[in-house]
Amino acid sequence: MKNKVLRKLFLGFVQIHILYHAKNEPIYGVWMMKELDEHGYSISPGSLYPMLNRMEKEGLLWREEKNVDGKIIKFYSTTELGEEVLHEAATKAAHLFHEIKEELSNDSI
């Protein structure tokens, strides 16, 4: 049960990571999986690619296909809406983490 709840929670964090990186430069699936893995998020292609497609359909990302060494690669960048959502999520996350950190500090006294 704990793992299921954490996975659901972490999927939201993954979407924030995607928006953040896609804002800075276009991203593609394999690179994003490696980047997420470096942050401790193990995500399969079967989870990541549907998430990218869903985020595109929701208007958070836009996709550009490029021919790279004879292969068509889908690159994703944030839309204006995606940047707005990222900003709001970052603001709310910062506030929450501040409260959690404060609470943990008070518990250790």
C-alpha positions as CSV (number, residue, x, y, z in Angstrom):
1,M,0.0,0.0,0.0
2,K,2.8,2.4,1.0
3,N,4.6,1.9,-2.4
4,K,1.4,2.5,-4.3
5,V,0.7,5.8,-2.5
6,L,4.3,6.9,-2.9
7,R,4.3,6.1,-6.6
8,K,1.2,8.2,-7.2
9,L,2.8,11.1,-5.3
10,F,6.1,10.8,-7.1
11,L,4.3,10.8,-10.5
12,G,3.4,14.4,-9.8
13,F,7.0,15.2,-9.0
14,V,8.0,13.6,-12.3
15,Q,5.6,15.9,-14.2
16,I,7.2,18.9,-12.5
17,H,10.6,17.6,-13.4
18,I,9.5,17.2,-17.0
19,L,8.1,20.8,-17.1
20,Y,11.2,22.2,-15.6
21,H,13.6,20.5,-18.0
22,A,11.4,21.1,-21.0
23,K,11.3,24.8,-20.1
24,N,15.1,25.1,-20.2
25,E,15.6,23.1,-23.4
26,P,13.7,20.6,-25.6
27,I,13.8,17.1,-24.0
28,Y,13.2,13.6,-25.4
29,G,12.1,10.4,-23.7
30,V,15.4,8.5,-23.3
31,W,17.2,11.6,-22.0
32,M,14.4,12.3,-19.6
33,M,14.4,8.7,-18.2
34,K,18.1,9.0,-17.5
35,E,17.7,12.4,-15.9
36,L,14.8,11.2,-13.7
37,D,16.9,8.1,-12.7
38,E,19.7,10.4,-11.5
39,H,17.1,11.9,-9.1
40,G,15.9,8.5,-7.8
41,Y,12.8,8.2,-10.0
42,S,12.8,4.9,-11.9
43,I,10.3,5.2,-14.7
44,S,9.7,2.9,-17.6
45,P,9.1,3.9,-21.2
46,G,5.6,2.4,-20.7
47,S,4.9,5.1,-18.1
48,L,6.9,8.0,-19.4
49,Y,5.8,8.1,-23.0
50,P,2.0,8.1,-22.2
51,M,2.7,10.8,-19.6
52,L,4.4,13.0,-22.2
53,N,1.6,12.4,-24.7
54,R,-1.0,13.2,-22.0
55,M,0.9,16.4,-21.0
56,E,0.9,17.4,-24.7
57,K,-2.8,16.8,-25.0
58,E,-3.4,18.9,-21.9
59,G,-1.5,21.8,-23.5
60,L,1.5,21.7,-21.1
61,L,4.0,20.6,-23.7
62,W,4.4,20.9,-27.4
63,R,6.2,18.4,-29.6
64,E,8.6,18.8,-32.5
65,E,9.8,15.8,-34.4
66,K,13.4,15.9,-35.7
67,N,15.4,13.6,-37.9
68,V,18.5,12.7,-35.8
69,D,20.9,10.3,-37.6
70,G,18.0,8.8,-39.6
71,K,15.7,8.4,-36.6
72,I,12.7,10.5,-35.9
73,I,13.0,11.8,-32.3
74,K,10.1,13.6,-30.5
75,F,11.4,16.6,-28.6
76,Y,9.1,18.3,-26.1
77,S,9.1,21.9,-24.8
78,T,6.8,23.6,-22.4
79,T,4.0,25.8,-23.6
80,E,3.0,29.0,-22.0
81,L,0.4,27.1,-20.0
82,G,3.1,24.6,-19.0
83,E,5.3,27.4,-17.7
84,E,2.4,28.8,-15.7
85,V,1.6,25.4,-14.2
86,L,5.3,24.9,-13.4
87,H,5.5,28.3,-11.7
88,E,2.4,27.6,-9.6
89,A,3.6,24.1,-8.7
90,A,7.0,25.4,-7.7
91,T,5.5,28.1,-5.5
92,K,3.1,25.6,-3.8
93,A,5.9,23.0,-3.4
94,A,8.3,25.5,-1.9
95,H,5.6,26.6,0.7
96,L,4.8,23.0,1.6
97,F,8.5,22.0,1.9
98,H,9.1,25.0,4.1
99,E,6.2,23.9,6.4
100,I,7.4,20.3,6.5
101,K,11.0,21.3,7.2
102,E,9.8,23.6,10.0
103,E,7.7,20.8,11.5
104,L,10.5,18.3,11.4
105,S,12.8,20.9,13.1
106,N,10.3,21.3,15.9
107,D,9.9,17.6,16.3
108,S,13.6,17.1,16.9
109,I,13.7,19.6,19.8
